[in-house]
Structure formats: C-alpha cells, structure tokens
Amino acid sequence: MPKIGFIGGGNMANSLIGGLINASYSAPDIIIAEPDEDRRQALNEEFKACTTENNSDTLQCDIIILAVKPQLLKTVCSELASKLNKLDSSPLFISIAAGVKSTDINRWLNVKNDDGASAIVRCMPNTPSLLQCGASGLFANDQVSDTQKKSAEDIMQAVGIVIWVETEDQLNAVTAVSGSGPAYFFLMMEAMQQAGERLGLSEEVSKQLVLQTALGASRMAIESDHSPAELRQMVTSRGGTTEQAILSFQNADYLQIVRDALQAANDRSISLADELGSD
Ligand SMILES: NC(=O)c1ccc[n+]([C@@H]2O[C@H](COP(=O)([O-])OP(=O)(O)OC[C@H]3O[C@@H](n4cnc5c(N)ncnc54)[C@H](OP(=O)(O)O)[C@@H]3O)[C@@H](O)[C@H]2O)c1
C-alpha cells in the first residue's frame, strides 16, 4: 500500500482520510501536515494517523495530496521545492485545489529530474465528497505512470465516483457540471419549497416533500436503465399536471437557462485558473 501524505488537514482531507480508512488503508501509512495544533490533535484522535506541523515531513510518502486552499498552493509548493530535488525518487502529487493548473503546480515545485517535471494528478471533487457520495474529475499529466493513476483513482474513489478527463481544459467543464452542480440542485430545491409554500403548504411540509422528491428522483435516475429524458416522459401523462408544469418550464426556455449557467461557470473557472497561476 502506498504511503500517503496530506498537506492541509481541513474538511476535504478529513473526508478523504475517513474514506481511505473505511476502505482499509492503514492509518499509520498516512501522514497529515497541518499548522493548527487543535486540528492535528483532533485528526490524531479520530484516525490514529501521524500528524506533523512540517509540510516537508510528507516528502517520505509515495503520494502527496495537496489539500490547502488554492491561494496557498504556490507558497506550499515553493517551500517543498528545494527538499524535493534532494529525493532519489519524486512522489506523485494529487492536487484537489480548485482551479490551479498542473503546469503552475509543476513550475512552483520546480523539480530538476531528467523530465524536468513532477507527476501531477489534478482533481476536481465536489462537496458531497464530504458525505462520501461525491463526483470527482481527474486529469493526469504525462509524467504520471499507470500504477500512479490507479493509486489516484483508488484514493478519490474513497469519497465517491471518479471520472478521468483527457485534457486539463475539460476540468473546467467538470467544474461547471459537478463541481458547482450541487448548488444548482439546492437552488431548484429552494425554488420548489417556496412555490409549495405559496400553494398553501407549511415551510416544513414543503421542505420535506421537496427533499425526499429530490432523493427519490436522483435514485431513480441512477438505478434505472432509462435516461433522465425517458424517465421524465414516462411520468408526463398527456393532459396531466406534470405536462402543464413541464410546458411552463419549456416556455421559459429552461434548457437554455441551464446551458447559459454552466457556460458562465466554465468561463469563470478558466479566468480563475489564469488569476491563480499568474505569478
Ligand atoms: N470542500 C469541498 O467540498 C471542496 C470541493 C472541491 C475542491 N475543494 C478544494 O479542496 C481544498 C481544501 O478545501 P477544504 O474545504 O478542505 O479547505 P479547509 O477546510 O480550509 O482545509 C485547508 C486546511 O489547510 C490548512 N493549511 C493552511 N495553510 C497551510 C499550510 N501552509 N500548510 C499546510 N496546511 C495549511 C488549513 O489550516 P488553517 O485552517 O489553520 O489555516 C486547513 O486545515 C481547496 O483547495 C478547495 O479548493 C474543496
């Protein structure tokens, strides 16, 4: 089993470590570098993993997961750079920081091996990963071996499903679909709850009905052999109530509204990556 280091012991790291230990990874093979002493102690107590305040202690690991806020990634990588070049073999880096390109991470790590490059997997997870039902898009640069790809996949599968993309640019689309996606469904739930209240239901009753309907529809879409479009048609009887609601959505050009929203998220993901990697 590879030795895994985490830089940053916050929410996502917690979730990943919990998932890995559930999936039978051995806690002593996990090292977590985290500046906050209380958090280190909590991580120690919860997972019995090794903790340290020194990020470079993770350099003894086969895989290092960069789990700090995107704005901190440059500092963290630049600090590792000098020690990284003294190692016989360089670890695999998995970055879960939203928006930071692998070319920028590579530049900050500044590795001086024959390739002049580090093996980097960039990952875009989403918030349901915190409940181990996330969706992550992964991209590997040319230095990542097949064995390292498999290890990265196993790690991210501890918190949900994993999809590989062929080009790094596609992570912008992943960000627009699944990275930001939970918020679109929350918005729909919010709108439906409010509409139910306007129709005379109490706040609590409307909320319960909406949330259970969202769960049920999602499970049907995942578990059924039919596509979401087919499932929609199957519950839309001619002359019925659902048909009237769907017609109302279509008259407001619902599909175009969703297309525009995802395009806006995709475009913002591109401009954020440029801002984060600008120096
Ligand atoms: N949460 C999500 O669902 C989600 C989804 C997609 C992507 N991500 C990405 O995952 C990454 C982590 O997110 P998160 O929600 O886990 O954030 P978080 O809870 O703030 O965790 C980051 C951790 O890094 C620690 N840290 C700060 N400076 C550090 C340093 N120099 N060296 C080592 N550790 C340091 C922080 O400690 P202090 O609090 O003491 O500063 C904190 O414990 C982010 O880049 C984010 O973009 C998260």
PDBQT file of the ligand as one rigid body, heavy atoms in Angstrom, charges set to zero:
ROOT
HETATM    1  N1  LIG A 301     -14.756  21.377   0.417  1.00  0.00    +0.000 N 
HETATM    2  C1  LIG A 301     -15.075  20.908  -0.772  1.00  0.00    +0.000 C 
HETATM    3  O1  LIG A 301     -16.107  20.301  -0.986  1.00  0.00    +0.000 OA
HETATM    4  C2  LIG A 301     -14.163  21.102  -1.949  1.00  0.00    +0.000 A 
HETATM    5  C3  LIG A 301     -14.649  20.817  -3.228  1.00  0.00    +0.000 A 
HETATM    6  C4  LIG A 301     -13.765  20.956  -4.305  1.00  0.00    +0.000 A 
HETATM    7  C5  LIG A 301     -12.454  21.340  -4.095  1.00  0.00    +0.000 A 
HETATM    8  N2  LIG A 301     -12.034  21.607  -2.838  1.00  0.00    +0.000 N 
HETATM    9  C6  LIG A 301     -10.646  22.029  -2.649  1.00  0.00    +0.000 C 
HETATM   10  O2  LIG A 301     -10.048  21.321  -1.595  1.00  0.00    +0.000 OA
HETATM   11  C7  LIG A 301      -9.075  22.143  -0.972  1.00  0.00    +0.000 C 
HETATM   12  C8  LIG A 301      -9.278  22.087   0.520  1.00  0.00    +0.000 C 
HETATM   13  O3  LIG A 301     -10.598  22.545   0.817  1.00  0.00    +0.000 OA
HETATM   14  P1  LIG A 301     -11.201  22.376   2.261  1.00  0.00    +0.000 P 
HETATM   15  O4  LIG A 301     -12.653  22.655   2.155  1.00  0.00    +0.000 OA
HETATM   16  O5  LIG A 301     -10.728  21.092   2.871  1.00  0.00    +0.000 OA
HETATM   17  O6  LIG A 301     -10.459  23.615   2.992  1.00  0.00    +0.000 OA
HETATM   18  P2  LIG A 301     -10.100  23.793   4.556  1.00  0.00    +0.000 P 
HETATM   19  O7  LIG A 301     -11.091  23.073   5.398  1.00  0.00    +0.000 OA
HETATM   20  O8  LIG A 301      -9.866  25.240   4.777  1.00  0.00    +0.000 OA
HETATM   21  O9  LIG A 301      -8.710  22.998   4.690  1.00  0.00    +0.000 OA
HETATM   22  C9  LIG A 301      -7.441  23.525   4.365  1.00  0.00    +0.000 C 
HETATM   23  C10 LIG A 301      -6.505  23.170   5.514  1.00  0.00    +0.000 C 
HETATM   24  O10 LIG A 301      -5.181  23.554   5.158  1.00  0.00    +0.000 OA
HETATM   25  C11 LIG A 301      -4.583  24.110   6.303  1.00  0.00    +0.000 C 
HETATM   26  N3  LIG A 301      -3.451  24.979   5.934  1.00  0.00    +0.000 N 
HETATM   27  C12 LIG A 301      -3.408  26.332   5.807  1.00  0.00    +0.000 A 
HETATM   28  N4  LIG A 301      -2.175  26.736   5.467  1.00  0.00    +0.000 NA
HETATM   29  C13 LIG A 301      -1.410  25.637   5.351  1.00  0.00    +0.000 A 
HETATM   30  C14 LIG A 301      -0.040  25.415   5.023  1.00  0.00    +0.000 A 
HETATM   31  N5  LIG A 301       0.795  26.412   4.697  1.00  0.00    +0.000 N 
HETATM   32  N6  LIG A 301       0.411  24.144   5.028  1.00  0.00    +0.000 NA
HETATM   33  C15 LIG A 301      -0.411  23.103   5.321  1.00  0.00    +0.000 A 
HETATM   34  N7  LIG A 301      -1.715  23.257   5.638  1.00  0.00    +0.000 NA
HETATM   35  C16 LIG A 301      -2.212  24.501   5.654  1.00  0.00    +0.000 A 
HETATM   36  C17 LIG A 301      -5.694  24.891   6.953  1.00  0.00    +0.000 C 
HETATM   37  O11 LIG A 301      -5.357  25.184   8.286  1.00  0.00    +0.000 OA
HETATM   38  P3  LIG A 301      -5.914  26.558   8.947  1.00  0.00    +0.000 P 
HETATM   39  O12 LIG A 301      -7.404  26.440   8.949  1.00  0.00    +0.000 OA
HETATM   40  O13 LIG A 301      -5.292  26.564  10.296  1.00  0.00    +0.000 OA
HETATM   41  O14 LIG A 301      -5.448  27.698   8.058  1.00  0.00    +0.000 OA
HETATM   42  C18 LIG A 301      -6.846  23.893   6.814  1.00  0.00    +0.000 C 
HETATM   43  O15 LIG A 301      -6.863  22.978   7.866  1.00  0.00    +0.000 OA
HETATM   44  C19 LIG A 301      -9.244  23.562  -1.526  1.00  0.00    +0.000 C 
HETATM   45  O16 LIG A 301      -8.179  23.850  -2.393  1.00  0.00    +0.000 OA
HETATM   46  C20 LIG A 301     -10.537  23.505  -2.278  1.00  0.00    +0.000 C 
HETATM   47  O17 LIG A 301     -10.477  24.282  -3.462  1.00  0.00    +0.000 OA
HETATM   48  C21 LIG A 301     -12.848  21.502  -1.755  1.00  0.00    +0.000 A 
ENDROOT
TORSDOF 0
